[in-house]
């Protein structure tokens, strides 16, 4: 038992080299120290005190968690000691640090981009607000295209008048629809009374037929009026509105152009040092950008106003002719002409009850 314990102690104290070369000085020293320890242990192991010392050496031996790996090239004279604790999680720490740095850089890039956008927006808003206040109080100059401004004002006035026509046409449709429903109900009542009053059967029958005929012609006229209302609504709330949206963009571009023009003029009136010249150059670039934008939108507005006028004349010519012929034929009692008017303008009436959901949809 003592010999096995001495051999274990000696083995634990001897570091293991990768080549075992006897010419290596570090290995000679280690072997000499091991031999001395083994000799001393042999002298002490015979006594109880020596055994206790050997047990103490075994207990106080190196911790496996703190051992080192000694490595070296074959036949080399140098050794590298790598602590095992440094190996654990080194790759994981390197990967997590790289990913965290990448995420942090991406976040910083997004923040810088948003800050630049907010900075440009704030500067542009400040310049435009300053220009608008100057124009309101008569201290600033504005770019004016007299011919285009007159056309825009005519369009806005025309839109207001057409909106009034649309409002009145819808009111006429609602009132006439109520009258047609009343005539339909009155015709049903006359027909019912003609069956229950033998002495007035003929009189009630004539009135029932008249109300049904008026109701049928009224439904035909309602189809023409609804088509008229739909076309006017498309012209006012889509075609004209689209042109007015382009005009609004043009007016905003005009305000921005005048704001940067005033800024450039103010810089040109100041001193001409190095810093001011750099600011003048930047202002000149911004002025040119907004000038190009203003001229492009002005051309767009001019083209849209021209096409809108042509489209308005074409649409209103057709719709006014339809409205006149349908109203005239209805109040003249000419059912054939009324139906011919709808065919002329390709208007198809919905059959009665077409707007009602089917019994499957009601379930």
C-alpha positions in Angstrom: 0.0 0.0 0.0 2.8 2.4 0.9 4.6 1.6 -2.4 1.4 2.3 -4.5 0.8 5.6 -2.7 4.4 6.7 -3.2 4.2 5.9 -6.9 0.9 7.8 -7.2 2.4 10.9 -5.5 5.5 10.8 -7.6 3.3 10.5 -10.8 1.1 13.4 -9.8 4.1 15.7 -9.3 5.8 14.9 -12.6 4.5 17.1 -15.6 4.0 15.3 -18.9 5.9 16.5 -21.9 5.0 15.9 -25.5 8.5 14.7 -26.7 10.4 13.1 -23.8 13.8 14.4 -25.0 16.5 13.9 -22.3 18.4 16.9 -23.6 15.5 19.2 -22.5 16.7 21.1 -19.4 13.2 21.6 -18.1 12.4 17.9 -18.1 15.8 17.0 -16.4 14.9 19.4 -13.5 11.5 17.8 -13.2 12.8 14.3 -13.1 15.5 15.2 -10.5 12.8 16.9 -8.3 10.6 13.8 -8.6 13.4 11.5 -7.6 14.2 13.6 -4.6 10.5 13.5 -3.5 10.4 9.7 -4.0 13.5 9.2 -1.9 12.2 11.3 0.9 8.8 9.5 0.8 10.6 6.1 1.1 12.4 7.3 4.2 9.2 8.6 5.8 6.7 6.0 4.8 7.9 3.5 7.3 6.6 5.6 10.2 3.0 6.7 10.9 4.0 10.3 10.6 5.4 9.6 7.1 2.1 8.0 6.1 0.1 10.9 7.3 2.4 13.3 5.3 1.8 11.1 2.2 -2.0 11.3 2.7 -1.8 15.1 3.1 0.1 15.3 -0.2 -2.6 13.2 -1.9 -5.3 15.4 -0.5 -3.6 18.7 -1.3 -2.8 17.6 -4.9 -3.6 19.6 -7.9 -7.3 20.2 -8.7 -8.4 18.7 -12.0 -10.4 21.8 -12.8 -7.2 23.9 -12.5 -4.8 21.6 -14.5 -2.9 22.8 -17.4 -2.2 21.2 -20.8 1.5 21.3 -21.7 2.0 21.2 -25.4 5.0 21.5 -27.7 6.2 20.5 -31.1 7.9 17.2 -31.6 11.6 17.6 -30.8 11.0 21.3 -29.9 12.6 23.2 -27.1 9.5 25.4 -26.2 6.3 24.5 -24.4 2.9 26.2 -24.3 0.8 26.0 -21.2 -2.9 26.5 -21.9 -5.2 26.7 -18.9 -8.3 24.5 -19.3 -10.5 27.1 -17.8 -9.7 29.5 -20.6 -10.9 27.0 -23.2 -14.4 26.7 -21.8 -16.8 29.0 -23.7 -14.1 30.9 -25.5 -15.7 30.3 -28.9 -19.2 31.0 -27.6 -18.0 34.3 -26.1 -16.4 35.3 -29.3 -19.5 34.6 -31.4 -21.9 36.4 -29.0 -19.6 39.4 -28.9 -19.5 39.6 -32.7 -23.3 39.3 -33.0 -23.9 41.9 -30.3 -21.5 44.3 -32.0 -23.3 43.8 -35.4 -26.7 44.4 -33.8 -25.4 47.5 -32.0 -23.9 48.9 -35.3 -27.2 48.2 -37.1 -29.2 50.0 -34.4 -26.8 53.0 -34.5 -27.1 53.1 -38.3 -30.9 53.2 -38.2 -30.8 55.9 -35.4 -28.5 58.1 -37.5 -30.6 57.7 -40.6 -33.8 58.7 -38.7 -32.0 61.6 -37.1 -30.9 62.9 -40.5 -34.4 62.6 -41.9 -35.8 64.5 -38.9 -33.1 67.1 -39.3 -33.9 67.7 -43.0 -37.6 67.7 -42.3 -37.3 70.2 -39.5 -35.0 72.5 -41.5 -37.4 72.4 -44.5 -40.4 73.1 -42.3 -38.7 76.0 -40.7 -37.8 77.6 -44.0 -41.3 77.1 -45.5 -43.0 78.4 -42.3 -40.8 81.5 -42.4 -41.6 82.1 -46.1 -45.3 81.7 -45.5 -45.4 84.1 -42.6 -43.3 86.6 -44.7 -45.9 86.4 -47.5 -48.8 86.8 -45.1 -47.4 90.0 -43.7 -46.2 91.3 -47.1 -42.5 91.2 -46.3 -41.6 88.3 -48.7 -41.9 87.9 -52.4 -43.6 84.9 -54.1 -43.4 83.4 -57.5 -46.7 83.9 -59.4 -47.9 82.5 -62.7 -50.9 84.7 -63.5 -52.3 82.6 -66.2 -52.0 79.3 -64.3 -53.4 80.9 -61.1 -56.5 82.1 -63.0 -57.1 78.6 -64.4 -56.8 77.1 -60.9 -59.3 79.5 -59.5 -61.7 78.8 -62.3 -61.4 75.1 -61.6 -62.1 75.6 -57.9 -65.2 77.7 -58.6 -66.4 75.1 -61.2 -66.0 72.3 -58.7 -68.1 74.2 -56.1 -70.9 74.7 -58.7 -70.8 71.1 -59.8 -71.0 69.9 -56.2 -74.2 71.9 -55.9 -75.6 70.3 -59.0 -74.7 66.9 -57.6 -76.4 67.7 -54.3 -79.6 68.8 -56.0 -79.6 65.8 -58.4 -79.3 63.5 -55.4 -82.2 65.3 -53.7 -84.3 64.9 -56.8 -83.5 61.2 -57.0 -84.6 60.7 -53.4 -87.8 62.6 -53.8 -88.7 61.0 -57.1 -87.9 57.5 -55.6 -90.4 58.3 -52.8 -93.0 59.3 -55.3 -92.5 56.2 -57.4 -92.9 54.0 -54.2 -96.0 55.9 -53.3 -97.5 55.4 -56.8 -96.7 51.7 -56.6 -98.5 51.4 -53.2 -101.4 53.5 -54.6 -101.7 51.2 -57.6 -101.8 48.1 -55.4 -104.5 49.7 -53.2 -106.6 50.6 -56.3 -106.3 47.0 -57.6 -107.3 45.5 -54.3 -110.4 47.8 -54.0 -111.4 47.0 -57.6 -111.7 43.3 -56.5 -113.6 44.2 -53.3 -116.0 46.9 -54.7 -118.0 45.5 -57.6 -119.9 48.7 -58.2 -116.5 50.7 -58.7 -114.5 47.9 -60.2 -113.9 49.7 -63.5 -113.0 53.1 -62.0 -110.6 51.5 -59.5 -109.2 49.4 -62.3 -108.4 52.3 -64.6 -106.6 54.2 -61.8 -104.7 51.1 -60.8 -103.4 50.6 -64.4 -102.5 54.3 -64.6 -100.5 54.3 -61.4 -98.7 51.1 -62.4 -97.8 52.7 -65.8 -96.5 55.8 -64.0 -94.6 53.7 -61.6 -92.9 51.8 -64.5 -92.0 55.0 -66.3 -90.8 56.4 -63.0 -88.4 53.5 -62.5 -87.1 54.0 -66.0 -86.5 57.7 -65.3 -84.8 56.9 -62.0 -82.3 54.7 -63.9 -81.4 57.7 -66.1 -81.1 60.1 -63.2 -79.0 57.6 -61.2 -76.6 57.3 -64.2 -76.5 61.1 -64.4 -75.7 61.4 -60.7 -73.0 58.7 -60.9 -71.2 60.4 -63.8 -71.3 63.8 -62.1 -70.0 62.2 -58.9 -67.0 60.6 -60.8 -66.3 63.9 -62.5 -66.3 66.0 -59.3 -64.9 63.7 -56.6 -62.4 61.7 -58.7 -61.3 63.6 -61.8 -61.4 67.1 -60.4 -60.2 66.0 -57.1 -57.1 64.3 -58.6 -56.3 67.5 -60.5 -56.7 69.5 -57.3 -54.3 67.2 -55.4 -51.7 67.8 -58.1 -52.3 71.6 -57.7 -51.8 71.2 -53.9 -48.4 69.5 -54.6 -47.6 72.3 -57.0 -48.4 75.0 -54.4 -46.2 73.3 -51.8 -43.4 73.0 -54.3 -43.8 76.7 -55.1 -43.6 77.6 -51.4 -40.4 75.5 -50.9 -38.9 77.0 -54.0 -39.5 80.6 -52.8 -38.2 79.7 -49.3 -34.9 78.3 -50.7 -34.7 81.2 -53.1 -35.0 83.7 -50.3 -32.4 81.8 -48.3 -30.0 82.0 -51.2 -30.6 85.7 -51.7 -30.0 86.4 -48.0 -26.7 84.5 -48.1 -25.5 86.3 -51.3 -26.0 89.7 -49.5 -23.7 88.7 -46.6 -19.9 88.5 -46.3 -18.0 86.2 -48.6 -15.7 84.2 -46.3 -14.8 80.6 -46.6 -17.6 79.4 -44.4 -20.2 81.5 -46.1 -19.1 80.4 -49.6 -19.6 76.8 -48.5 -23.1 77.6 -47.3 -23.9 79.5 -50.5 -22.8 76.5 -52.6 -25.1 74.2 -50.6 -27.9 76.7 -50.8 -27.5 76.9 -54.6 -27.8 73.2 -54.9 -31.0 73.1 -52.8 -32.3 76.0 -54.8 -31.8 74.2 -58.1 -33.4 71.0 -56.8 -36.5 72.8 -55.7 -36.6 74.9 -58.8 -36.7 71.7 -61.0 -39.4 70.2 -58.8 -41.5 73.4 -59.0 -41.2 73.6 -62.8 -42.0 69.9 -63.2 -45.2 70.2 -61.1 -46.2 73.4 -62.9 -46.1 71.5 -66.2 -48.0 68.6 -64.7 -50.8 71.0 -63.5 -51.0 72.7 -66.9 -51.4 69.4 -68.7 -54.0 68.1 -66.2 -56.0 71.3 -66.5 -56.1 70.9 -70.2 -57.2 67.3 -70.2 -59.7 68.0 -67.4 -61.4 70.7 -69.4 -61.7 68.4 -72.5 -63.0 65.6 -70.4 -65.5 67.8 -68.6 -67.0 69.1 -71.8 -67.3 65.6 -73.2 -68.9 64.1 -70.1 -71.3 67.0 -69.4 -72.4 67.1 -73.1 -73.5 63.5 -72.9 -75.0 63.7 -69.4 -77.0 66.9 -70.0 -78.4 65.4 -73.2 -79.4 62.3 -71.3 -81.0 64.3 -68.5 -83.0 66.5 -70.9 -84.3 63.7 -73.1 -85.3 61.5 -70.1 -87.2 64.2 -68.3 -88.9 65.4 -71.4 -90.0 61.9 -72.4 -91.3 61.1 -68.9 -93.4 64.1 -68.4 -94.7 63.9 -72.0 -95.9 60.4 -71.2 -93.9 59.0 -74.1 -92.8 55.6 -72.8 -91.3 54.5 -76.1 -89.0 57.6 -76.3 -88.0 57.2 -72.6 -86.9 53.6 -73.3 -85.1 54.7 -76.4 -83.2 57.3 -74.5 -81.8 54.6 -72.1 -80.8 52.4 -75.0 -79.1 55.3 -76.7 -76.8 55.8 -73.7 -76.4 52.1 -72.9 -78.2 52.3 -69.6 -79.4 48.9 -68.3 -82.1 48.9 -65.6 -81.9 46.5 -62.7 -84.8 44.2 -62.4 -87.1 44.7 -59.4 -85.6 43.2 -56.3 -82.1 43.0 -57.7 -80.7 45.0 -54.8 -82.3 42.6 -52.2 -80.1 39.8 -50.9 -81.0 36.2 -51.9 -82.4 33.8 -49.3 -79.0 32.1 -49.1 -77.3 35.4 -48.2 -79.9 36.1 -45.5 -79.2 32.8 -43.8 
